[in-house]
Amino acid sequence: MRRSIRFKEWRQAVFKKDDYTCQVCGANKQTDKTIRLHPHHIKSFADYPELRLVVENGQTHCELCHGQNHNIDFRGYHRKITCAVCGNEF
């Protein structure tokens, strides 16, 4: 689901709605290109499947605020790493 076109469209719609600004700390992607934004479901993705693609159930968070909300360190997720042994990127 999270890799689907519909989810990607929902994600972009949430960011646009929130003007590419973290709704917790105010970090803005347009003024700081290093900010990594995450879409956050206000009502849980797992518990409310009917709201998964409702834009009003989404909120823009920066990577750090989203991590604090879920007690997860998202830094490094979805980034390519290079194997020190074979040199391949993953």
PyMOL commands that set and color helices and strands:
alter all, ss='L'
color gray80, all
select helices_A, chain A and resi 5-17+49-51+55-57+63-70
alter helices_A, ss='H'
color red, helices_A
select strands_A, chain A and resi 37-41+58-62
alter strands_A, ss='S'
color yellow, strands_A
deselect
rebuild
show_as cartoon
